[in-house]
Amino acid sequence: MIKDQNTFKLFLKNNLLYASEVTKILEISRSTLSLLKKNGELPAVIESASGDLFLKQDVRAYLDRKNKLTSTNLPTPKFHDSKTELYRDELQQNLAKMGRIETIHAYFDQYDAIIDGFYFIDDDKQLGALKWLQAPRLILIDEYGEQYWLHCGTAGYIGGGSRRTEEILQSLPSEGPAAVPEIPGELIELIFKHHIVKFVLDGFEWRCYPKQSMFLTRNLKEKVPASLYWYNDHLVLLQMTTPYGEDNEDTMQMLKHYSEFVPNPVSFIFYPNVEEAMKVDRFNPTDSQIFNSPEVYQLIIKDISGRELWLALDIYSQSPFHKPQSLKALLEYCGFNVNEQGISGRFIEWLKVRISNNTEPIQGTRDPVAFTHKAIRYGIKY
C-alpha cells in the first residue's frame, strides 16, 4: 500500500496513459482502441467524458499477447491476391466486399511483415523441425478487422512495387459507405523513403508511422544475415553466419543487431556440445544439404513473447574454452546475472573445465520486470 502522497502521485504519473498516448504506442486509431476496450482486450482503468486512462502494464500485456502467436491463432486473411497483373481487377472486386479501410501496412522485406504478425506457415516446405513462413508485403484492414493481403505492393524504394502501393492507396473508395478521405501526397511519398510504413485512419484524418527495418542489412556488404522460421508454435530467428574466434564477435553483433526481436528476454538455454543441441533439432538442415555440416545453435535466448533467438558459438573443438567471458558477455547483454551468486555455481564450474566434460543443457531465467531493454519499437520500456 502506498502511504506517501507524493509517491502515489509519482506512481500514477509513471503508470497511467492517456488514450492518445495508447493509440500512438500501439499505432492504432481511436475507434480501434474503443473496440479493444469494448471487447475487454484492453480495459480502461478510468472512464470519463473528458478521456479514458489506461494502465501501462495493461498496454504492455496486450502487446505481449499480440506478439505471442501460435499456429492455432495466426491471422487468416479473408481476401488474398494472386500475385499477377490481374491484381487491379481483384483489388476492386475485393474492396467492394470490404468495409471502410482504416489501417494499411506496407513492407520492403517480408520478414518485417512476419514480425508484425502477418504470415502463414508453408506446410509444403519444412526443414527438419523448422517450417518456412510466407508473408504479404501490403495489408489492408477494414473497420471490421477483415484483412486483405497483397503481394504486388511494397515500400522502401523508388520502383514498381512501391508505385503499385501508391496506385492502390489512390484507388481506395471515395464514395459510398466504405468511402475514406484521400491520403495526402506527402504521406504517400513516405512509401518510397521507408522500409516499413503504416497508415492509420483516425476519424477523418490519415496518420502515418514510418520505420526502418532491422533486416535492412541482410543483403548488403555490412550484413548481419539471419533467417526466420516457425519452430514448436513460435517464431525463431537464426544466425546465418558461422562464428570464428573465441570472442564470438559475429555472434555478439548478431545479438545486438536483432535485440529488437527479443526485447524482453526471460530465459536462456545453453547446450555445451553440438550433440545435445541436435537432439532437440536446434540446427539448420539447409546447411547440411550444401556443406554436409549443418549450423548448430548452442545458445537460445527466449523472449517473454515466446520468440527465440538462436545463436551459434565457436566452441566446437575439444580444446578448453579459453575465453568464457565471451559467452558471459552475450548473456549479460540480455540482462542475465551471470555470476556465482546468480544463475548457478554449476555454470561457473563449467566455465573452468573442458566443454566435452559437460553434456547437460544449462538454463537460466530472469525477472522481465526488473530489466529495461530495447523495447523501443512499441514505445514501452519494460
Helices and strands as residue ranges (DSSP letters): H 5-15, E 16-18, H 19-26, H 30-38, E 53-55, H 56-67, E 79-80, H 87-97, E 101-107, H 110-115, E 120-127, E 130-134, E 138-142, E 147-150, H 160-170, H 185-188, G 189-192, E 196-202, E 205-211, G 216-219, E 226-231, E 234-239, H 249-257, G 259-261, E 265-270, H 274-279, E 283-284, H 285-291, E 295-296, E 299-303, E 308-311, H 325-333, H 345-351, G 355-357, E 362-365, G 368-370
